[in-house]
């Protein structure tokens, strides 16, 4: 049975100006909430932590140690 990348999380390497797909998928989980973030909507991430966030608020909270 073939698996579709439509139902799998992608593995990314986050850089300062973008990200590189290491393993195909259609989403990444938010590091704080676990909520799936579609790759086409991914805007916030941490290069140092190599994590994705679903909003600027969650990204800031994580940076400040509040999440």
C-alpha positions in Angstrom: 0.0 0.0 0.0 1.4 3.4 -1.0 1.4 6.1 1.7 0.5 9.6 0.7 2.6 12.5 1.9 -0.7 14.3 2.5 -1.1 12.6 5.8 2.5 12.8 7.1 4.5 15.4 9.0 7.4 16.8 7.1 10.9 17.1 8.5 12.5 20.5 7.9 15.8 22.2 8.6 15.0 25.8 9.6 17.3 28.6 8.4 17.3 32.4 9.0 15.6 33.1 5.6 13.6 29.9 5.0 13.5 26.2 5.5 14.6 23.1 3.6 12.5 20.0 3.4 14.4 16.8 4.5 11.4 14.5 4.5 8.3 15.2 2.4 5.0 15.8 4.1 2.4 18.5 4.1 2.6 19.9 7.6 4.8 20.3 10.7 3.6 20.2 14.3 3.7 23.4 16.3 6.4 22.9 19.0 4.1 24.4 21.7 0.6 23.1 20.9 1.3 20.2 18.6 -1.2 21.7 16.1 -0.4 20.8 12.5 0.8 23.8 10.5 0.5 23.4 6.7 3.8 24.1 5.0 2.3 26.8 2.8 1.2 28.6 6.0 4.4 28.2 8.0 5.7 31.6 9.0 7.3 31.3 12.4 10.2 29.1 13.5 13.4 29.1 15.6 16.6 28.5 13.9 18.4 27.8 17.2 15.8 25.4 18.5 14.8 24.0 15.0 11.1 24.3 16.0 8.0 25.6 14.2 5.3 27.7 15.8 1.7 28.3 14.7 1.7 32.0 15.7 3.9 35.0 16.5 2.4 34.9 20.1 3.5 31.3 20.7 6.9 32.0 19.2 7.4 34.9 21.6 6.2 32.9 24.6 8.6 30.1 23.8 11.5 32.5 23.4 10.6 34.1 26.8 10.3 30.6 28.4 6.6 31.0 29.0 5.6 28.1 26.9 
